[in-house]
């Protein structure tokens, strides 16, 4: 970062270098070879409010295929346990990516009114150097106490100020209305940061006297073009409400941008249009002098692409022949290099294991750390805390890394558990696998103490191949459990002794999701509607082989 003691000449030189670097795809200045599309899929699905990615077919900005098997690449473990409106940008030096998202979960949540009165005042942030490996999620409070929500955060590197400008929509309530019971409307707010950790106090950026949301910015030849949704209700006096307004300025933080156009996205005599539009995301073609503006037709088709060769004209035409991923909602299209495309499209590698086959060991005495050194650290989500040398689960769970079963042909999962006497059924001790958009399991491995049993299934419950002890786990006492699956056999152990065995198990752990598993949990099921585990847990181990009865009995 620049020191206040440096000379003006140095500041100018460094800023110029940053501007140049901002236009290079990466530290090696590789050419852009395609696009990555980050998005969420909507609140109609229990897993829709997480982060997904699709990749383009080469440099075609209108042809995308879902990456990661169509599963989420990032799942929120903080705040409301849902994230929407992902925005990603490359740092000026090209060495890092920052991904921002709205902290909001409407599916199973409190509804839209509460979300704008007592919603989150924070944004969610992830970092990555390669678009494949991500930092731990962090929540950063950016909105003031008068704000009722913090929606659709985006950011832009402002070379003039030497910082990122982060902007989002908030309803602001009167200072003497701490319960936010009065009426208000969304304004566009902004703050500045250099590291996405520390932010300046929030200020109003756009306030036309009525609700506006979802601003995005395209810079071209020193001019900033800003696209914002007019959130007013449709009426004859405001015919462009629920569509996009374009403005421009030579200064990113200009309080009074010049008008360019309105009603962007609405049908014109020369172009079909949308029923309504929000969440615009804009980007320049990698190969020609053309820009694209994807607009989210919420309640309709999701994202629909528009294009122009003249930003200053304000005229956008709906693109033809687009092939987008299923159900894309408010997100970002990012130009990427071939190496970045390849990493996003690469299948996950087989999981590491020790010589004894131990993939991960979560002691759960004071953190979710993996003791093997393989880095499979878990994070707490919801109502969960460490105390007394174990993990107490009172409605929350542990979110584990993705793809823990990749390449695994056989498995042993062991744990020590204490079931709360008030536990309701059905409940599940853990689940490794995937959740379908319906909320049902979609290939998974689990154990439950309801009737103490374990199973593996290639699809939903009807595909389960299980082993059942025929009796529930005792409550209020610590017990050692273990499930082994491999060689066509499933076995169940309790306190070191085998209590059930079955043959004819044809599904292998590594088959689940084609090697991709994004719903790996301790303390909950992969089914969205199942009850969580209530009680305590510690010493969870995952092996890539079937332990012998003697090895299971020797576990401590």
Buried (B, 14 or more C-beta within 10 A) or exposed (E): EEEEEEEEEEBEEBBEEBEEBBEBBBEEEBEBBBBBBBBBBBBEBBBBBBBBBBBBBBBBBBBBBBBBBBBBBBBBBBBBBBBBBBBBBBBBBBEBBBBBBBBBBBBBBEEEEEBBBBBBBBBBBBBBEBBEEBEEBBBBBBBBEBBBBBBBBBBBBBBEBBBBBBBBBBBBBEEEEEEBEEEBBBBBBBBBBBEBEEBBEBEEBBBEEBBBBBBBBBBEEEBBBBBBBBBBEEEEEEEBBBBBBBBBBEBBBBEEBEEBBBBBBBEBEEBEBBEBBBBBBBBBBBEEEBBBBBBBBBEEEBBBBBBBEEBBEBBBBBBEEBEBBEBBBBBBBBBBBBBBBBBBBEEBEBBBBBEEBBBBBBBBBEBBBBBBEBEBBBBBBBEBEBEEEBBBBBEBBBBBBBBBBBBBBBBBBBBBBBBBEEBEEEBBBBBBBBBBBBBBBBBBBBBBBBEBBBBBBBBBEEBBBBBBBEEBBBBEEBBBBBBBBBEEBBBBBBEBEBBBEBEEBEBBBBBBBEBBBBBBBBBBBBBBEBBBBBBBBBBBBBBBBBBEBEBBBEBE
